[in-house]
Amino acid sequence: MWRLFGYGADGTKTAASSSQSDKAPPARSLPSSWYTSTALFELERRAIFSKRWTLLTHSLRFQKAGDYLSFNLANYPIFLVRDRDGRINGFHNICRHRAYPVIEAASGTASILSCKYHNWSYGFKGNLAKAPRFDTVEGFDKSQHGLLPVHVHVDKGGFIWVNLQAGEPDADWKHDFGTLDENENLQSFDYAAEFKYTHTWGMDVEANWKAVVDNYNECYHCPTSHPLIAGVTDIAKYRVEPNAACLEHTIINKVQEQKGQFRRSIIFTFPYVSVTVTDNFFYIQRMVPISATLTKIENETYRHNNATDEAFDAIIQFYKQVLDEDKTLCDEAQKNLNNGIYITGELHPDKEKGPLFIQDTVRRGVMEHRRREEELGAEIWPAVPKPMGEMDTSRLSEEEAFCSKLEAELFAEDTSVALAPKAVALAAVATHERYKTLL
């Protein structure tokens, strides 16, 4: 059996196996540990989700002052709200008093942003408007307690993006996504005039977010897993091509003159959001990381004004069936990623160009971020704001340093305990190897 893996019966590499070392290495997936590790997921939160521009929604959702939407982005709760000047502002969904969420509903309209804990209230620009009974506190400065902002960008098509990094973002939206403003497929509609928001629907997928977006960005599996797609699409001509921080899907119908619900364009924007546009509707699909092995899919759906009930219902059912099929694929594959047997697999360099792009982007991002952390000797959390103003005190620094030191000591203690059984096992192996040399 070991010959299948390039080894002889005595455990040494065969000549044929050794000669293959001259070949270019094949395109391989990230190892399964990258799809199961909690530590790596937390690193992705620091290296990717807290500092990359992320597509979220469309300005059609904000028709009047006070309209708001709340989101949980890889366990960073935020919300967007339209102010009285028509600007869409973003904030961390955290009251500055005792950290209770300011917004508890997924969407709505507010006259003022009030925290239900102690009724601290904020304006739509994030300013603290009211802190009950603090008027009796000498020297209390409301300007020091505004909501913590997140960066918001509205592109030419009205799509809304956010960046959670405190201070000036490292990532430049124009560099990563600027070509979207000129993308013919996305910009061929007047979204504000032609579409209306209808509903959001979704599902939980028991899989790592990378497994979900890997699956989304290839149609290699379509002939065997998606009969509806295979029935209308020329799969051999289906292409997924990287373009800056995007993946553009080129979809050719089997019947070229066929129009309507199956004429579609798909753009995926790293790290986890896509836009699908058709003549009858468009939807924004957020594949939001929740944990190392759980992803929440949210489909924000907009109907074209000319779409009939029959056509709109048909295309919704089309995509719901496809997503149900994808959920099964991802759930079942993740079970095997979790069990520790599978390590890595060879990917098709053309048919799986999308997953290769995503995995390489993740790999480079987390490794570079971790390198910087190792140089600093501490974790780097770009979304965490630096203490400023009245909050920046020597007492805060002392308290933070005390807790950090305590955690480091406990981690070192836990690590030594965890390594003890491994040390015993390694010693046993070494003893066995020495015994073999005496025979």
N, C-alpha and C positions, 0 to 999 in steps of 0.2 A: 504493500500500500504506500510506503514512504517514497517509492519511486515516482509516484504522482506528484510529489512535492519537490522533486529534484534531488533526492537523497538515495544512496545505496542501502543495502541491507545492514551494513556496518555503521550506518549513521553519518557517513562522509558524503560530501557533495559529489555527484556524478560528473563526468567530463562534459556531457552534453549541457548540464546545468551551468557549469562554470563558463562554458563558451558563450552562454547567453549574456554574460556580463558586459560584452562589447556592444550589445544592442541599446538603443535609446530606451530609457525607462518608460513604461506605459503610463497612461493617464489613470491615476488611481484616486479613489475617494479619500476624504479625511477618515481617520480611524474611528471606530465605533465609540471610543471613549469621548470623542468630541461631541457626541450626540447624547451622552448620558451624564457627564460630569457636572456636578453642582458648582464646583470651583470654577470651571471654565465658563459656565453660564454667568456667574457673577463677574468674571473678567469681561465677557461680552457686554454686560450692562455698563461697565466702565469704559471699555474701549470703543464700543460701537453705538449702542442705543442712547447713550447720554451725550454724544458729540456729533452724530451724523444728522443731516437734514432728512426728515421723514415726512412723506406725503400723508396727510390725514383725512381731509374732507374737501368740500367745495363751498365757495362763498354763497351758493344758493341756499344754504342752511341758515344764513344770517340775513333776514329780511328787515329787521328793525332793531333799534337800540334795546339792549338787554337780552337779546337772543343769545343763548349759550349752549355749548356742547361740552361734556366731560369725557375724558378718556383715561385708560390705564395703559401706559406704554411701557411694557417690560417692568412692571411694578413701580413706575413713576407716574403717579396720578396728576393729571393736569386738566385745565379747562380753557376753552376759548370763549370770548364774549365780544359782542359788537358794542362799541361805545356810541355816544350821541353825535360824534363827528363822522360816523360811518366806518371807523377803523376797527379791525378785528385784532384784539389783544389776547395774549396767552399768559397764563400764570400756573405755577404749581398749586395744586388743589389742597393747600395747607394754610390754615389760619395761623397768623403770626403770634397769637396769644398762647394757645395750648395744643396746637397741631391738629385740631379737628378739621375734617373736610369742609371747605366753604360751600361747595356744590355737591349735593347728594344725588340728584337726578341725572339721568343720561342726557336730557335735553330739556329746554324750557325757555321761559322769558321772565326776567326779573326786573324790578324797579330799582333794587339795590342788592348787593351781594352780602347776605347776612349769615354769619356762622351760628348754627343752632346751639352751640355749647354755652357761650357766654354773651352772645349777641353782638360780638364785634362785627362791624359792617364796613364794607368797602365800596368805592366807586368803580365804574367800569374801566377806569385807567389804573386800577390797583391801589389807589390811595386809601388810607384808613380814614373813614368818614366818622365813625363813632366807636368809642370804647366805654361802655356804661360805667359810671362812677369813677372813671380815671380823671375826671375833671378836678377831683379833690386831691389828686396826687401831684405834689409840687414838682415842677420841672418835666412832667410827662410830655413827650414830643411825638405827636402823631406821625410826623414825617419820617420817623425812624422805624415805623411798623407797617409799611405798605406790603402788599403781596409780592412774592418773589416771581419775577417775570421769566417767561421763556421767549425765545426769538420766534417771530412769525414772518413768513414770506407768502405773499399772494402772487402767483404767476399770471401771465397774460391771459390764460384760459380760465382764471378764477379758482384754480386749485390752491389749497392752503397747505403750507408746509410749516413744520416746527423744528427747532433745534433747542435742546435742553441745556446746552453748555452754559455755565455761568460766565458772564463777561463776554468778550468777543469770541465768536466761534472759530475753531481751527479750520473747519470745513467751509469752503466757499460754494454757495449754491450755484452760482453761474458756472463755475468750473465743472461741477458734478452733473448738473441737470439743465444747464442753459439751453441746450439744443431742443429741449421739450417745447420751449416757446415757439419754435419754428417747425415742430413735427406736424407734417401734413395730416396725418390720421387723427391726431388729437385736436388740432386747431381748425378742422373743417366744419365745426359746429359753433353756433352762437349759443353757448350753454345757458346763459341767463335768460335768453328769449325762447329757446326751443325745448328746454327740459324742466321738469318739476320733481322735487324729492318726493318719494312715496313711502319707503320704509327701509329698515335695517333688519337683516336676519343673519343668523350665524350658527356656529356649532363649536364645540370643544373637540380638539383632536389630541389624542393621547400620544403625542410625538414631539420630538424636538423641533423647534422652529426651522432649523436648517433642512431637516428632512421634508418639511411641508413646502418650503420654497424651492428646494431641489426638485421635488415632484411637480410643482407648478410650472417650472421653467424648462420642461422637456416634453415632447410628444412621442418619444420613443415607446412609451407604454400605451399610447392611444389605441393602436390596433387591437390589443388584447384586453384592455381595461375600460375603454370608453366607446361603446357601440354607436352612440349618438354622434360623437365627433367623427369617428371613422366613417359614418354613413354620409357625411356631407363634405368632408375635408379630404383633399389630396395629401395624404400623410407624407408621401415621399418628398413633397415640396415644402413641407412645414419647416420653417427655419426659426431659430432663436439666436440672435446676434447681439453681442455686447456693444454698447454705445455709451461711453463715459461710465456713469454709475447706473445705467439702465440696461435692461435686456428688451430688445424689440422683437416681438413675435410676428413673423410673416406667415399669413394663413391664406392658402389658395383653395377655393371651393372646387369640388369635382365638376360642377356645372357653372361655368364662368358667368353666365347671364343671370344666375340665381341671385336675388336681392333680398332685402328684408332682414329677418332675424338671424340668418347665418352669415351675413356679411359683417365681419367684425375685425377689430384691431385691438391688440393687447400690448400694453407697455408695463413692464415690471420695473419698479424703482427700488434700489437697494436702500435699506436692508430687507423690508418685508411687506411692501404695499404695491398693488398693481391697479391699473385702470383698464377696463374693458369697455369699448365703445362700439355700438351697433346703430343701425338706423332707428330702432325702436326703443332702445334704452342705453344707459351706461351705468356701470357700477364700479365703486371703489372697494377693493378687497384688501382688508387689513389682516395679515397673518401674524397676530401679536404674540410674542413670546411671554409666557407666564412663568414657566419653570424650565428646568433642563429637559423635562419630558412631557410638557403640556403647552399647547398652542391654542389660542382662541381666534377663530376666523370670524370676522365681522364684514358683512356685505352691505354697503350703503348704496341704495338703489334709486335711480332717477329715470323717469319715464318721459319719452319724447311726446310732444304735444300731438303729433299725428298718429301715434301708435293706437291701434284698435285694442279693445279689451282682449280679443282673441289672440292677437299677435303678442301683446305684452305678457299675458298669462303663459303662452306657449314658450316664450324665451326664458321666463323665470323657471318654469318646470325643467327646461333643457339644462340650465346651469345647476339647479338643485340636484338633479340626477348625477351630473358630472361630479359635483362636490361630495355627494354621498359616496360615490365610487372612490374618489381620492381619499376620503377619510378612512375607508376600509384599508386601502393600500398603505397609508401612513401608519395607522394604528398597528396593523399586523407586522409591518417591517420593524417598527420600534420595539416590539416585544422581543424580536431576535437581536436587535442592537443592545437591549438591556441584559440579555442572558449571558454575555461574556464569551460566546463562542466565535461569532463573526468578528473579524478584525477590520478588513478593508476589501474593496472590490475594484476591478478595473472598469473604467468608464469609457464610453465611446467618444473619441475626440471631436466628432462632429454632431452626432445625435444628442449628446449630453453636454454640449458646450455651455448651456445655461448653468447646470450644477457645478461645472468646473470653474466658471467665472465666480459664482457665489462663494464656493469653498476657498478659492484662492484669495478673494477679497477679505473674507473673514480671517483666514490664516495670517495674512500680512498685517491686518489691523490689530489682532490680539497680540501677536508676537512683538510688534513694535511697541505697543502700549506697555506690555509686560517688561520689555527691556528698559523702558524709561522708569518704571516702578522699581526695578532692581537697582538701577543706578541711584535712585532717590532713597531707597531703603524703606519705602512705604507705598501703600496703594494710592492711586490717583483716581479721584472721583470727579470728573469734569462738571457734572451737574450740580455739585454741592457749592453753594456760594461761599466766598470768603467772608468771615466776620468783618463788619464795617461799622463805623459810627459808634454809637453807644454800646453795641454788642461786643466790640473788639476790646476786651479787657484782659488784664493779666490773670484775673481769677478764672475766666473762661479757659485761657490757655493752660493754666495749672490743672483744672478739672479734666480737660480733654487729654492732657498728657498722662494724668494718673490712670484714667480708664484704658488708654492705649497700652501703657506699660503692663497693666494687670492682664489684659487680653493676650499680650505677647508672651507673658510668663505662663499663663494657662495653656496656650497653644504649644509652647515648648514642652510643657509637662505632658500634655495629651499625646504629643508626637512621640516622645520617648517611650510612653506606655504602649502605644500602638505598634511601635517598631520592635518591641521586645520579642513577641512571638516570631516575627520575621527573622530576627537575629538568631534565635534558637534553630529555626528551620535552615538558615544559611549555614550555620555551624554543622548541622547534621549532614548537609550536602557535602560540605568540605571534608568531613570525616570519611564519608562514603567514597569520595574521590581518592583520598589518600589510601584507603583500604584497597581499592582496585589496583593501585600502582604496586602494591606488595604481592599481588597474586601472580 
